[in-house]
Amino acid sequence: MKKHLFHLLFILQAFTTNAQYYLRGEIKDEKNQPLQTVKILLQSNKHFYFTDHFGGFGITTNALFDTISISIDGYEAKMMKVKCDEWQNINLKILPSNVNSNKPRLISVTKNLDQTSRKRWYIDEETYFQLIENEFVNADKFPNTGFSLNVNKASYSNVRRFINSKSVVPPDAVRTEEMVNYFNLHYREPENEALFRFESQLASCPWDMEKQLLFLNINAKKLNLNMIPPGNFVFLIDASGSMDKPNSLPLLKAAFQMFVRNLRSIDTVSIVAYGGTVGVWLKPTGGAEKEKIIRSIEELTANGDTNGEAAIMTAYALARSTFKEGSNNRVILATDGDFNRGLTSEKAMDDLITKERQGGIYLTCLGVGRGNLKDSKLATLAKNGNGNYAYLDGINEAEKILMKELTQTFYAVADDVFMNIKFNPDQVKSYRLIGFDNRRDAVADSTIDLEGGEIGSGNSVLAIFEIVPASDNNFKSTTFSTDKLAAIDMRYSLCSDTVHFVMTNSCPVNFSEFKNIDKDLQFATAVTLFGLKIKQSKYMKPVEWHDIEKIAYDSYDPSSYLQTEFLQLIENAEQIYNNTKKRKKIKKD
């Protein structure tokens, strides 16, 4: 009898020890609205969990009583004891500093915005942000202007795709600064182990003799390929039905396979695939196992819906679980951006990625496809994910981004980088920043903050201003004024560091005729003119295609395939836009 009683007590004890409880509940804000992707730390096992789209959560635990820590960006963190067989209703208070934090961020700070109305373009099911061009600003009243520095290059290859398809380009698809910086022009290595090198050049303006051009050039240090930190990469690959096109999933598979061949044994790759279902396609695998990774990529097939929300959350969770301190921890999202399940709007994506970017994980977005490209969503994700955005219009672009410019694309030397320039009103009457245009929904709110960008290893970033000289100084005298044209402050953070550094410089009045400045700056001007023309900018005085061609031909580097290709792009665009004008004239007659 005692023996049976002993066994019964043993079984009861074992049952109690191994009992499982299901801790459930929901988390809302003070207005009783559900909060998604709230981070929940279960103290008993030190594992993280997240709320779903409706703020709900369900966690299996062996303990009847436990403690949870709850946190989400912009809200007061909370730690509380819970009984795991009871439903939890939890409300979080918003931090006072977060009242405006989830609004669209500015790329540049401009004044006196006209916000001229313009027809919205629709190209099949593609989406682009409506952009507001920067205005001319009175330097006496508003001497300061700031802008975010980033190395997104998606706009140029996307524009090239339209032109090579003999199609007019949607004006909002043209981001002039991305087109100029696609070429990495005028790179000069920083001296004495400095992180950045700054140069400026003042020149006459080839399309308006009453104005001048001010070129600002920021060069980032090149990382030694043998010394770059290990890469912890999570490939987040869209394998949904919309990717079943030659220029979508097959292109991405070829692109990632090229990337894998450059991996080192110290690098790690994981793959999350989504299409109908979301799952870990390849567990973390060392760079030495290239054939295993390549074979896994090749086995991907396209089918199902596109649940971008669940896919992004899964990829970040995997990146966190494999996080390596001091490594390049990065999610690489490759998609057409056509999310049709879960969160789908730009604002929802903005909020999701803003919450997920905490913790030193960067995001690179690779866009593909045509007819359904969601450029606006990918730009939003990249900006809010502390990362960059490139568009792959073919295998050559994939090779450029993932092989030739690998460190520029995937290895940042600084983030949250932005520049403030203060013009000298004695020298400058008014100025206009070309490109770095803001979204219409961002400029509508003057309380929105300026947000910095990421700069990768070996990148050259060019910013160009049109300036109107003060009436008593046209910069053309042989004896330059000792006064400076402008003062520069560039703020940045080192990667995975919240400390901000400031680099100060000044712009001398080093005027030169346009024909005498560096060829790279001349070529950048040709690209700028090209962008402004196809953007149909209201700030363009009548400039003919042959004017753009002449500047490009006189300044291009014949040894550069990309610069040579640009010359052909001008010719192709000229035929498209001239034919469009002829058709409109015939229709009018």
TIZAVEX-489374 format. One record per residue (C-alpha): residue number from 1; x, y, z. Coordinates in nm, 2 decimals, decimal comma. Layout:
   i     c1     c2     c3
 NUM      X      Y      Z
...
***
This chain:
   i     c1     c2     c3
   1   0,00   0,00   0,00
   2   0,28   0,24   0,09
   3   0,45   0,15  -0,23
   4   0,14   0,24  -0,43
   5   0,10   0,57  -0,23
   6   0,46   0,66  -0,30
   7   0,41   0,61  -0,68
   8   0,09   0,82  -0,66
   9   0,27   1,10  -0,49
  10   0,56   1,08  -0,73
  11   0,32   1,10  -1,03
  12   0,14   1,40  -0,88
  13   0,47   1,57  -0,81
  14   0,59   1,51  -1,16
  15   0,26   1,64  -1,30
  16   0,29   1,95  -1,10
  17   0,66   2,00  -1,20
  18   0,58   1,96  -1,57
  19   0,24   2,13  -1,58
  20   0,21   2,38  -1,85
  21   0,02   2,71  -1,83
  22  -0,09   2,94  -2,11
  23  -0,04   3,30  -2,01
  24  -0,28   3,51  -2,23
  25  -0,39   3,87  -2,25
  26  -0,38   4,19  -2,45
  27  -0,18   4,51  -2,43
  28  -0,34   4,85  -2,52
  29  -0,26   5,22  -2,49
  30  -0,43   5,47  -2,27
  31  -0,71   5,51  -2,53
  32  -0,77   5,14  -2,52
  33  -0,63   5,09  -2,87
  34  -0,43   4,77  -2,92
  35  -0,05   4,79  -2,93
  36   0,12   4,55  -3,18
  37   0,48   4,42  -3,16
  38   0,51   4,50  -2,78
  39   0,81   4,32  -2,65
  40   0,74   4,08  -2,36
  41   1,03   3,93  -2,16
  42   0,93   3,62  -1,96
  43   1,16   3,62  -1,66
  44   1,14   3,24  -1,59
  45   1,30   3,15  -1,93
  46   1,45   3,48  -2,04
  47   1,27   3,45  -2,38
  48   1,11   3,74  -2,57
  49   0,76   3,73  -2,71
  50   0,56   3,99  -2,91
  51   0,20   4,10  -2,93
  52   0,01   4,04  -3,25
  53  -0,18   4,29  -3,47
  54  -0,46   4,31  -3,22
  55  -0,24   4,35  -2,92
  56  -0,29   4,00  -2,80
  57  -0,04   3,74  -2,68
  58  -0,02   3,38  -2,57
  59   0,28   3,23  -2,39
  60   0,33   2,87  -2,28
  61   0,51   2,85  -1,94
  62   0,57   2,58  -1,67
  63   0,53   2,82  -1,38
  64   0,19   2,92  -1,24
  65   0,34   3,25  -1,11
  66   0,59   3,44  -1,32
  67   0,71   3,79  -1,39
  68   0,70   3,97  -1,72
  69   0,88   4,29  -1,85
  70   0,69   4,48  -2,11
  71   0,85   4,75  -2,34
  72   0,78   4,92  -2,67
  73   0,95   5,23  -2,82
  74   0,77   5,55  -2,71
  75   0,59   5,40  -2,41
  76   0,67   5,36  -2,04
  77   0,82   5,02  -1,97
  78   0,64   4,80  -1,72
  79   0,74   4,50  -1,50
  80   0,46   4,30  -1,33
  81   0,40   3,97  -1,16
  82   0,13   3,75  -1,32
  83  -0,07   3,44  -1,25
  84  -0,03   3,24  -1,57
  85  -0,38   3,09  -1,57
  86  -0,55   3,43  -1,56
  87  -0,63   3,66  -1,85
  88  -0,41   3,98  -1,84
  89  -0,55   4,32  -1,94
  90  -0,25   4,56  -1,96
  91  -0,24   4,93  -2,05
  92   0,08   5,13  -2,13
  93   0,13   5,50  -2,09
  94   0,28   5,70  -2,38
  95   0,60   5,89  -2,30
  96   0,56   6,27  -2,33
  97   0,85   6,28  -2,57
  98   0,68   6,04  -2,81
  99   0,38   6,25  -2,89
 100   0,51   6,33  -3,24
 101   0,77   6,05  -3,28
 102   0,57   5,83  -3,52
 103   0,51   6,11  -3,77
 104   0,68   6,11  -4,11
 105   1,03   6,24  -4,08
 106   1,18   6,52  -4,29
 107   1,47   6,46  -4,52
 108   1,55   6,83  -4,54
 109   1,44   7,14  -4,35
 110   1,31   7,41  -4,59
 111   1,13   7,73  -4,55
 112   0,85   7,92  -4,74
 113   0,72   7,60  -4,90
 114   0,47   7,66  -5,17
 115   0,35   7,30  -5,19
 116   0,24   7,34  -5,54
 117  -0,03   7,10  -5,64
 118   0,06   6,85  -5,90
 119  -0,12   6,56  -6,07
 120  -0,06   6,23  -5,91
 121   0,08   5,97  -6,15
 122  -0,03   5,61  -6,15
 123   0,18   5,34  -6,32
 124  -0,01   5,01  -6,31
 125  -0,01   4,93  -5,93
 126   0,32   5,10  -5,85
 127   0,32   5,35  -5,56
 128   0,55   5,65  -5,50
 129   0,54   5,92  -5,24
 130   0,43   6,26  -5,36
 131   0,73   6,49  -5,32
 132   0,76   6,86  -5,27
 133   1,07   7,02  -5,43
 134   1,28   7,25  -5,20
 135   1,21   7,62  -5,26
 136   1,45   7,91  -5,29
 137   1,51   8,04  -4,94
 138   1,60   8,40  -4,83
 139   1,95   8,37  -4,67
 140   1,91   8,68  -4,47
 141   1,59   8,56  -4,30
 142   1,66   8,19  -4,30
 143   2,04   8,13  -4,32
 144   2,03   7,78  -4,17
 145   1,91   7,47  -4,36
 146   1,97   7,10  -4,28
 147   1,93   6,78  -4,47
 148   1,98   6,40  -4,41
 149   2,27   6,23  -4,57
 150   2,20   5,89  -4,71
 151   2,33   5,66  -4,98
 152   2,00   5,52  -5,12
 153   2,05   5,46  -5,49
 154   1,71   5,31  -5,59
 155   1,59   5,60  -5,79
 156   1,85   5,59  -6,07
 157   1,81   5,22  -6,16
 158   1,43   5,25  -6,14
 159   1,44   5,55  -6,37
 160   1,66   5,35  -6,60
 161   1,41   5,07  -6,60
 162   1,13   5,31  -6,72
 163   1,34   5,46  -6,99
 164   1,48   5,13  -7,12
 165   1,11   5,02  -7,14
 166   1,04   5,33  -7,36
 167   0,82   5,47  -7,09
 168   0,78   5,82  -6,94
 169   0,91   5,83  -6,58
 170   0,66   5,92  -6,30
 171   0,80   6,26  -6,16
 172   0,78   6,13  -5,80
 173   1,00   5,84  -5,89
 174   1,28   6,08  -5,95
 175   1,49   6,16  -5,64
 176   1,77   6,37  -5,78
 177   2,02   6,32  -5,50
 178   1,99   5,94  -5,54
 179   2,06   5,97  -5,91
 180   2,37   6,18  -5,85
 181   2,50   5,96  -5,57
 182   2,44   5,64  -5,77
 183   2,78   5,70  -5,93
 184   2,99   5,76  -5,62
 185   3,15   6,06  -5,78
 186   3,46   6,26  -5,67
 187   3,57   6,01  -5,40
 188   3,87   6,13  -5,20
 189   4,00   5,91  -4,92
 190   3,98   6,08  -4,57
 191   4,33   6,17  -4,43
 192   4,50   6,05  -4,12
 193   4,24   5,78  -4,02
 194   3,96   6,04  -4,02
 195   3,61   5,90  -4,06
 196   3,50   6,17  -4,31
 197   3,66   6,41  -4,56
 198   3,47   6,73  -4,66
 199   3,52   6,95  -4,97
 200   3,32   7,23  -5,13
 201   3,33   7,40  -5,47
 202   3,16   7,71  -5,60
 203   3,10   7,74  -5,97
 204   2,89   7,91  -6,23
 205   2,56   7,76  -6,32
 206   2,54   7,63  -6,68
 207   2,17   7,67  -6,71
 208   2,12   8,01  -6,54
 209   2,40   8,27  -6,56
 210   2,24   8,47  -6,27
 211   2,30   8,18  -6,03
 212   2,59   7,97  -5,91
 213   2,62   7,61  -5,79
 214   2,77   7,51  -5,46
 215   2,89   7,15  -5,44
 216   2,93   6,98  -5,10
 217   3,12   6,65  -5,10
 218   3,14   6,41  -4,81
 219   3,36   6,11  -4,84
 220   3,34   5,82  -4,59
 221   3,64   5,61  -4,48
 222   3,70   5,28  -4,66
 223   3,70   4,98  -4,43
 224   3,98   4,73  -4,48
 225   3,82   4,43  -4,64
 226   4,03   4,20  -4,42
 227   3,93   4,39  -4,11
 228   3,55   4,44  -4,15
 229   3,35   4,28  -3,87
 230   3,17   3,95  -3,91
 231   2,84   3,97  -4,09
 232   2,52   3,83  -3,93
 233   2,28   3,84  -4,23
 234   1,92   3,75  -4,24
 235   1,79   3,72  -4,59
 236   1,42   3,80  -4,59
 237   1,30   3,69  -4,93
 238   0,96   3,75  -5,08
 239   0,86   3,42  -5,24
 240   0,49   3,51  -5,29
 241   0,29   3,47  -5,61
 242   0,36   3,83  -5,72
 243   0,73   3,74  -5,74
 244   0,67   3,47  -6,01
 245   0,82   3,68  -6,28
 246   1,17   3,66  -6,45
 247   1,27   4,00  -6,31
 248   1,16   3,92  -5,96
 249   1,23   3,60  -5,76
 250   1,47   3,45  -6,03
 251   1,67   3,77  -6,03
 252   1,68   3,78  -5,65
 253   1,80   3,42  -5,64
 254   2,08   3,49  -5,88
 255   2,17   3,81  -5,68
 256   2,19   3,64  -5,34
 257   2,39   3,35  -5,48
 258   2,65   3,60  -5,60
 259   2,65   3,76  -5,26
 260   2,70   3,43  -5,09
 261   3,01   3,35  -5,30
 262   3,18   3,65  -5,13
 263   3,10   3,54  -4,78
 264   3,38   3,46  -4,53
 265   3,39   3,17  -4,29
 266   3,32   3,42  -4,00
 267   3,00   3,54  -4,16
 268   2,66   3,39  -4,09
 269   2,35   3,36  -4,31
 270   1,99   3,28  -4,22
 271   1,69   3,29  -4,46
 272   1,33   3,37  -4,38
 273   1,10   3,31  -4,68
 274   0,74   3,43  -4,70
 275   0,47   3,34  -4,95
 276   0,14   3,20  -4,82
 277   0,33   3,10  -4,50
 278   0,61   3,26  -4,32
 279   0,90   3,05  -4,19
 280   1,27   3,01  -4,14
 281   1,39   2,86  -4,47
 282   1,75   2,82  -4,36
 283   1,88   2,82  -4,00
 284   2,19   3,02  -3,92
 285   2,47   2,88  -4,14
 286   2,84   2,97  -4,16
 287   2,99   3,14  -4,46
 288   3,21   2,84  -4,52
 289   2,91   2,63  -4,62
 290   2,85   2,83  -4,94
 291   2,70   2,54  -5,14
 292   2,45   2,46  -4,87
 293   2,33   2,82  -4,87
 294   2,32   2,85  -5,25
 295   2,13   2,53  -5,28
 296   1,88   2,65  -5,02
 297   1,83   2,97  -5,22
 298   1,78   2,78  -5,55
 299   1,50   2,57  -5,40
 300   1,28   2,88  -5,33
 301   0,96   2,89  -5,54
 302   0,69   3,16  -5,57
 303   0,34   3,11  -5,45
 304   0,08   3,25  -5,20
 305   0,00   3,58  -5,04
 306   0,24   3,84  -4,91
 307   0,23   3,87  -4,53
 308   0,50   4,14  -4,49
 309   0,42   4,21  -4,13
 310   0,47   3,86  -4,01
 311   0,78   3,82  -4,23
 312   0,95   4,13  -4,09
 313   0,87   4,03  -3,73
 314   1,01   3,68  -3,79
 315   1,33   3,81  -3,95
 316   1,39   4,05  -3,67
 317   1,33   3,79  -3,41
 318   1,57   3,56  -3,58
 319   1,83   3,84  -3,61
 320   1,79   3,91  -3,24
 321   1,84   3,54  -3,15
 322   2,16   3,53  -3,35
 323   2,28   3,88  -3,26
 324   2,66   3,92  -3,23
 325   2,80   4,21  -3,05
 326   3,05   4,40  -3,27
 327   2,92   4,23  -3,59
 328   2,72   4,37  -3,88
 329   2,38   4,25  -3,78
 330   2,15   4,32  -4,08
 331   1,82   4,21  -4,23
 332   1,82   4,22  -4,61
 333   1,46   4,24  -4,73
 334   1,42   4,15  -5,10
 335   1,07   4,21  -5,24
 336   0,85   4,41  -5,48
 337   0,69   4,55  -5,16
 338   0,34   4,43  -5,26
 339   0,22   4,33  -4,91
 340  -0,14   4,22  -4,92
 341  -0,18   4,05  -4,58
 342  -0,12   4,19  -4,23
 343  -0,01   4,55  -4,22
 344  -0,01   4,70  -4,57
 345  -0,01   5,08  -4,55
 346   0,31   5,30  -4,55
 347   0,22   5,44  -4,20
 348   0,17   5,09  -4,06
 349   0,50   4,98  -4,21
 350   0,66   5,30  -4,07
 351   0,53   5,22  -3,72
 352   0,63   4,85  -3,73
 353   0,99   4,91  -3,84
 354   1,04   5,20  -3,61
 355   0,97   4,97  -3,32
 356   1,18   4,69  -3,46
 357   1,49   4,89  -3,53
 358   1,60   4,91  -3,17
 359   1,90   4,70  -3,07
 360   2,16   4,76  -3,34
 361   2,00   4,56  -3,63
 362   2,02   4,74  -3,97
 363   1,79   4,70  -4,26
 364   1,87   4,69  -4,63
 365   1,58   4,68  -4,88
 366   1,63   4,54  -5,23
 367   1,34   4,62  -5,46
 368   1,25   4,42  -5,78
 369   0,97   4,39  -6,03
 370   0,77   4,61  -6,25
 371   0,40   4,70  -6,26
 372   0,35   4,64  -5,88
 373   0,66   4,79  -5,73
 374   0,58   4,96  -5,39
 375   0,86   5,21  -5,39
 376   0,71   5,42  -5,12
 377   0,69   5,12  -4,88
 378   1,04   5,01  -4,94
 379   1,17   5,37  -4,90
 380   0,98   5,39  -4,57
 381   1,12   5,06  -4,44
 382   1,48   5,15  -4,53
 383   1,47   5,49  -4,38
 384   1,31   5,38  -4,05
 385   1,52   5,07  -4,03
 386   1,85   5,26  -4,01
 387   1,94   5,13  -4,35
 388   1,94   5,18  -4,73
 389   1,74   5,10  -5,04
 390   1,84   4,99  -5,38
 391   1,64   4,88  -5,68
 392   1,76   4,59  -5,90
 393   1,65   4,63  -6,26
 394   1,87   4,35  -6,38
 395   2,16   4,12  -6,31
 396   2,42   4,39  -6,37
 397   2,27   4,61  -6,10
 398   2,26   4,31  -5,87
 399   2,63   4,25  -5,93
 400   2,70   4,62  -5,87
 401   2,51   4,64  -5,54
 402   2,59   4,30  -5,39
 403   2,94   4,24  -5,51
 404   3,13   4,55  -5,64
 405   2,98   4,78  -5,38
 406   2,94   4,53  -5,11
 407   3,10   4,73  -4,83
 408   2,92   5,05  -4,94
 409   2,59   4,87  -4,93
 410   2,61   4,65  -4,62
 411   2,88   4,80  -4,40
 412   2,80   5,14  -4,24
 413   3,07   5,36  -4,09
 414   2,81   5,60  -3,93
 415   2,44   5,65  -3,90
 416   2,20   5,92  -3,81
 417   2,41   6,15  -4,03
 418   2,28   6,49  -4,12
 419   2,43   6,82  -4,22
 420   2,34   7,18  -4,12
 421   2,47   7,46  -4,34
 422   2,45   7,83  -4,24
 423   2,49   8,07  -4,53
 424   2,66   8,41  -4,50
 425   2,39   8,66  -4,61
 426   2,67   8,90  -4,71
 427   2,77   8,66  -4,98
 428   2,44   8,47  -5,06
 429   2,10   8,63  -5,13
 430   1,90   8,31  -5,15
 431   1,97   7,94  -5,20
 432   1,79   7,62  -5,30
 433   1,89   7,26  -5,21
 434   1,85   7,04  -5,52
 435   1,69   6,71  -5,44
 436   1,65   6,58  -5,08
 437   1,28   6,66  -5,14
 438   1,03   6,59  -4,87
 439   0,71   6,39  -4,87
 440   0,40   6,60  -4,90
 441   0,26   6,46  -4,57
 442   0,58   6,54  -4,39
 443   0,61   6,91  -4,49
 444   0,25   6,97  -4,39
 445   0,36   6,94  -4,02
 446   0,62   7,19  -3,91
 447   0,68   7,00  -3,58
 448   0,84   6,70  -3,75
 449   1,20   6,63  -3,68
 450   1,49   6,60  -3,92
 451   1,61   6,24  -3,94
 452   1,97   6,14  -4,03
 453   2,07   5,87  -4,27
 454   2,33   5,59  -4,29
 455   2,66   5,62  -4,48
 456   2,84   5,30  -4,59
 457   3,21   5,24  -4,62
 458   3,38   5,42  -4,91
 459   3,08   5,62  -5,01
 460   3,09   5,97  -5,16
 461   2,79   6,18  -5,10
 462   2,73   6,49  -5,31
 463   2,48   6,77  -5,23
 464   2,43   7,06  -5,47
 465   2,28   7,40  -5,40
 466   2,16   7,66  -5,65
 467   2,25   8,00  -5,50
 468   2,18   8,36  -5,59
 469   2,47   8,58  -5,49
 470   2,43   8,89  -5,29
 471   2,38   9,19  -5,52
 472   2,72   9,34  -5,43
 473   2,92   9,02  -5,47
 474   2,90   8,80  -5,78
 475   3,20   8,59  -5,68
 476   3,37   8,66  -6,01
 477   3,64   8,91  -5,90
 478   3,99   8,78  -5,91
 479   4,04   8,87  -5,55
 480   3,82   8,66  -5,33
 481   3,66   8,79  -5,01
 482   3,81   8,66  -4,69
 483   3,46   8,60  -4,57
 484   3,33   8,24  -4,58
 485   3,04   8,15  -4,80
 486   2,89   7,92  -4,54
 487   2,96   7,73  -4,22
 488   2,90   7,35  -4,20
 489   2,81   7,13  -3,90
 490   2,78   6,76  -3,97
 491   2,63   6,54  -3,70
 492   2,67   6,17  -3,69
 493   2,67   5,86  -3,46
 494   2,90   5,57  -3,47
 495   2,72   5,25  -3,55
 496   2,54   5,09  -3,25
 497   2,62   5,40  -3,04
 498   2,39   5,67  -2,92
 499   2,66   5,93  -2,87
 500   2,66   6,21  -3,14
 501   2,97   6,36  -3,28
 502   2,99   6,69  -3,47
 503   3,23   6,78  -3,75
 504   3,26   7,15  -3,84
 505   3,39   7,30  -4,16
 506   3,35   7,61  -4,37
 507   3,29   7,68  -4,74
 508   3,55   7,92  -4,88
 509   3,45   8,15  -5,17
 510   3,65   7,94  -5,42
 511   3,45   8,04  -5,73
 512   3,55   7,89  -6,06
 513   3,39   7,88  -6,40
 514   3,20   7,56  -6,46
 515   3,42   7,45  -6,75
 516   3,72   7,46  -6,51
 517   3,59   7,25  -6,22
 518   3,66   6,88  -6,16
 519   3,51   6,65  -6,43
 520   3,33   6,45  -6,17
 521   3,14   6,76  -6,05
 522   3,06   6,85  -6,41
 523   2,92   6,49  -6,47
 524   2,72   6,52  -6,15
 525   2,57   6,84  -6,29
 526   2,47   6,66  -6,61
 527   2,29   6,39  -6,40
 528   2,12   6,66  -6,19
 529   1,99   6,83  -6,51
 530   1,87   6,50  -6,64
 531   1,69   6,43  -6,32
 532   1,53   6,78  -6,31
 533   1,42   6,75  -6,67
 534   1,24   6,42  -6,64
 535   1,10   6,53  -6,31
 536   0,95   6,83  -6,50
 537   1,09   7,06  -6,23
 538   0,95   7,41  -6,22
 539   1,30   7,54  -6,14
 540   1,44   7,44  -6,47
 541   1,48   7,71  -6,72
 542   1,44   7,57  -7,07
 543   1,73   7,33  -7,11
 544   1,74   7,12  -7,42
 545   1,85   6,76  -7,43
 546   2,16   6,85  -7,63
 547   2,27   7,08  -7,35
 548   2,26   6,79  -7,11
 549   2,44   6,56  -7,36
 550   2,72   6,81  -7,41
 551   2,79   6,84  -7,04
 552   2,79   6,47  -7,00
 553   3,00   6,40  -7,31
 554   3,26   6,66  -7,21
 555   3,30   6,52  -6,86
 556   3,23   6,14  -6,86
 557   3,50   5,88  -6,79
 558   3,52   5,65  -7,09
 559   3,66   5,37  -6,87
 560   3,34   5,37  -6,66
 561   3,07   5,15  -6,79
 562   2,80   5,33  -6,58
 563   2,90   5,67  -6,71
 564   2,91   5,55  -7,06
 565   2,57   5,39  -7,02
 566   2,43   5,72  -6,89
 567   2,51   5,88  -7,23
 568   2,29   5,63  -7,40
 569   2,02   5,68  -7,13
 570   2,00   6,05  -7,23
 571   1,95   5,96  -7,59
 572   1,68   5,71  -7,51
 573   1,50   5,96  -7,29
 574   1,52   6,23  -7,55
 575   1,34   6,01  -7,80
 576   1,07   5,92  -7,55
 577   1,00   6,27  -7,43
 578   1,02   6,43  -7,78
 579   0,78   6,17  -7,92
 580   0,55   6,24  -7,62
 581   0,55   6,61  -7,71
 582   0,47   6,54  -8,07
 583   0,18   6,31  -7,98
 584   0,04   6,58  -7,75
 585   0,08   6,85  -8,03
 586  -0,10   6,62  -8,28
 587  -0,38   6,55  -8,03
 588  -0,42   6,92  -7,96
 589  -0,44   7,01  -8,33
***
